[in-house]
Amino acid sequence: MLQGEVGNSGTTGGTGPRRDSGEGEEYFRLPLPRRNQHELFAIADRLMGGSRIQVVCEDGKGRLARIPGKMKRKARVRAGDLLIIKPWDIQNEKADIVFRYSRTQAISLAKRHLLPEAINVF
C-alpha cells in the first residue's frame, strides 16, 4: 500500500451499528419520544391521503397525524409503521409525525422492552 492510501485494515471509522463484543448483538442509537415535549409512540393505522394518517397512540387514543414536508420527502410512511408523534396543543385529536422507525429499528426497540405493551406489535 502506498503512503497516504487508506486500506481496509478492519477499522471502518464510520457511523455503522455498534456491536457488543460478547454476544454479537447490535445496538442502534435511536431517538426516543421526548416526554417533556409531550411526544408519544404510535402505530400508523390507515393512510388517509393528503399527507394524513390515522394513528393509534400508546395512550389508547386514535389521532389524525400529519406528515410534515421535510419528512414527506425523506421517509415513506406506511400502515403498520412505528412512529413518534407530537399531539397538537389546541386540538388533542390531531398530531404531527416527528420520526418514523424502520422495521429493524422497531424490532430492536421491542427486544429491549422500550415499547409500551399497548402498541407492541413487533
QUIQUIFEN-V721313 format. One line per field, one symbol per residue. ss: DSSP state (a for helix, b for strand, c for the rest). phi: phi as a letter, one per 30 degrees, with the letter a starting at -180 (. if undefined). burial: 1 if it has 16 or more other C-alpha atoms within 10 Angstrom, else 0. Layout:
ss=???
phi=???
burial=???
//
This chain:
ss=cccccccccccccccccbbccccccbbcccccccaaacbbbbbbbbbccccbbbbbbccccbbbbbccaaaaaacccccccbbbbbbccccccbbbbbbbccaaaaaaaaaccccccccccc
phi=.ddjdccccjccidcdddcdddcidcccdcdcddddcidbdacdcbdcjiibbdbccddjdcbccccdeddddcbdcbdjddbcbbdddcbddbacdcacddddddddddddhccdddbdcc
burial=00000000000000000000000000000000100000111111101000011111110001111110000000001000111111100000011111111000111111000010001100
//
